[in-house]
Amino acid sequence: MSQAPETVHAADAAETVETRGDERVDLLRADTNNDGRTDVWVADTDGDGKPDLFQFDTDHDGKVDITMVDLDEDGTPDEVVDGDGGLPPEQLPPTVQV
């Protein structure tokens, strides 16, 4: 018999999400549509080298639209928030495509 899937909490857009720590080390930044701006951020907030904060710009306007936090680092998001969840990533200057 399989267990019921974990419930993912969707927070209010103005809510600040809790992370595992106070650091922010971006492990990965990706430009999914090749416009020179980051669309995906994968971060470690507690210094253990494992990702626990995931942020996505789904409409490619340069702003975070969805934030997911995996507090127990089990691969399943514990909290999903509309917007940056109070954790806006540092914007890098646009890159030049050659």
Contacts in CASP RR format, 6 or more apart in sequence:
PFRMAT RR
TARGET T0000
AUTHOR 0000-0000-0000
METHOD contacts of the structure
MODEL  1
MSQAPETVHAADAAETVETRGDERVDLLRADTNNDGRTDVWVADTDGDGK
PDLFQFDTDHDGKVDITMVDLDEDGTPDEVVDGDGGLPPEQLPPTVQV
6 76 0 8 1.000
6 78 0 8 1.000
8 76 0 8 1.000
8 77 0 8 1.000
8 78 0 8 1.000
8 79 0 8 1.000
8 80 0 8 1.000
9 78 0 8 1.000
9 79 0 8 1.000
9 80 0 8 1.000
10 80 0 8 1.000
10 81 0 8 1.000
10 82 0 8 1.000
11 17 0 8 1.000
11 79 0 8 1.000
11 80 0 8 1.000
11 81 0 8 1.000
11 82 0 8 1.000
11 85 0 8 1.000
12 81 0 8 1.000
12 82 0 8 1.000
13 81 0 8 1.000
13 82 0 8 1.000
13 83 0 8 1.000
15 81 0 8 1.000
15 85 0 8 1.000
16 85 0 8 1.000
16 86 0 8 1.000
16 87 0 8 1.000
17 67 0 8 1.000
17 69 0 8 1.000
17 79 0 8 1.000
17 81 0 8 1.000
17 85 0 8 1.000
17 86 0 8 1.000
17 87 0 8 1.000
18 69 0 8 1.000
18 71 0 8 1.000
18 79 0 8 1.000
19 45 0 8 1.000
19 46 0 8 1.000
19 52 0 8 1.000
19 53 0 8 1.000
19 69 0 8 1.000
19 71 0 8 1.000
19 87 0 8 1.000
20 45 0 8 1.000
20 46 0 8 1.000
20 48 0 8 1.000
20 52 0 8 1.000
20 71 0 8 1.000
20 73 0 8 1.000
21 45 0 8 1.000
21 46 0 8 1.000
21 47 0 8 1.000
22 45 0 8 1.000
23 44 0 8 1.000
23 45 0 8 1.000
23 46 0 8 1.000
23 47 0 8 1.000
24 43 0 8 1.000
24 44 0 8 1.000
24 45 0 8 1.000
24 53 0 8 1.000
24 87 0 8 1.000
24 89 0 8 1.000
25 43 0 8 1.000
25 44 0 8 1.000
25 45 0 8 1.000
25 47 0 8 1.000
25 49 0 8 1.000
26 41 0 8 1.000
26 42 0 8 1.000
26 43 0 8 1.000
26 89 0 8 1.000
27 42 0 8 1.000
27 43 0 8 1.000
27 44 0 8 1.000
27 49 0 8 1.000
27 51 0 8 1.000
28 40 0 8 1.000
28 41 0 8 1.000
28 42 0 8 1.000
28 51 0 8 1.000
29 38 0 8 1.000
29 40 0 8 1.000
29 41 0 8 1.000
29 42 0 8 1.000
29 89 0 8 1.000
29 92 0 8 1.000
30 38 0 8 1.000
30 39 0 8 1.000
30 40 0 8 1.000
31 37 0 8 1.000
31 38 0 8 1.000
31 39 0 8 1.000
31 95 0 8 1.000
32 39 0 8 1.000
32 40 0 8 1.000
33 39 0 8 1.000
33 60 0 8 1.000
34 97 0 8 1.000
35 60 0 8 1.000
36 94 0 8 1.000
36 95 0 8 1.000
36 97 0 8 1.000
37 57 0 8 1.000
37 60 0 8 1.000
37 62 0 8 1.000
37 94 0 8 1.000
38 57 0 8 1.000
38 62 0 8 1.000
38 89 0 8 1.000
38 91 0 8 1.000
38 92 0 8 1.000
39 56 0 8 1.000
39 57 0 8 1.000
39 58 0 8 1.000
39 60 0 8 1.000
39 62 0 8 1.000
40 54 0 8 1.000
40 55 0 8 1.000
40 56 0 8 1.000
40 57 0 8 1.000
41 53 0 8 1.000
41 54 0 8 1.000
41 55 0 8 1.000
41 56 0 8 1.000
41 64 0 8 1.000
41 89 0 8 1.000
42 51 0 8 1.000
42 53 0 8 1.000
42 54 0 8 1.000
43 51 0 8 1.000
43 52 0 8 1.000
43 53 0 8 1.000
43 54 0 8 1.000
43 55 0 8 1.000
43 89 0 8 1.000
44 50 0 8 1.000
44 51 0 8 1.000
44 52 0 8 1.000
44 53 0 8 1.000
45 52 0 8 1.000
45 53 0 8 1.000
46 52 0 8 1.000
50 73 0 8 1.000
51 70 0 8 1.000
51 73 0 8 1.000
52 69 0 8 1.000
52 70 0 8 1.000
52 71 0 8 1.000
52 73 0 8 1.000
53 67 0 8 1.000
53 68 0 8 1.000
53 69 0 8 1.000
53 70 0 8 1.000
53 87 0 8 1.000
54 67 0 8 1.000
54 68 0 8 1.000
54 69 0 8 1.000
54 70 0 8 1.000
54 77 0 8 1.000
55 64 0 8 1.000
55 66 0 8 1.000
55 67 0 8 1.000
55 68 0 8 1.000
55 84 0 8 1.000
55 87 0 8 1.000
55 89 0 8 1.000
56 64 0 8 1.000
56 65 0 8 1.000
56 66 0 8 1.000
56 67 0 8 1.000
57 63 0 8 1.000
57 64 0 8 1.000
57 65 0 8 1.000
58 65 0 8 1.000
58 66 0 8 1.000
59 65 0 8 1.000
62 91 0 8 1.000
63 83 0 8 1.000
63 84 0 8 1.000
64 83 0 8 1.000
64 84 0 8 1.000
64 85 0 8 1.000
64 88 0 8 1.000
64 89 0 8 1.000
65 82 0 8 1.000
65 83 0 8 1.000
66 80 0 8 1.000
66 81 0 8 1.000
66 82 0 8 1.000
66 83 0 8 1.000
67 80 0 8 1.000
67 81 0 8 1.000
67 83 0 8 1.000
67 84 0 8 1.000
67 85 0 8 1.000
67 86 0 8 1.000
67 87 0 8 1.000
68 77 0 8 1.000
68 79 0 8 1.000
68 80 0 8 1.000
68 81 0 8 1.000
69 77 0 8 1.000
69 78 0 8 1.000
69 79 0 8 1.000
69 81 0 8 1.000
70 76 0 8 1.000
70 77 0 8 1.000
70 78 0 8 1.000
71 78 0 8 1.000
71 79 0 8 1.000
72 78 0 8 1.000
END
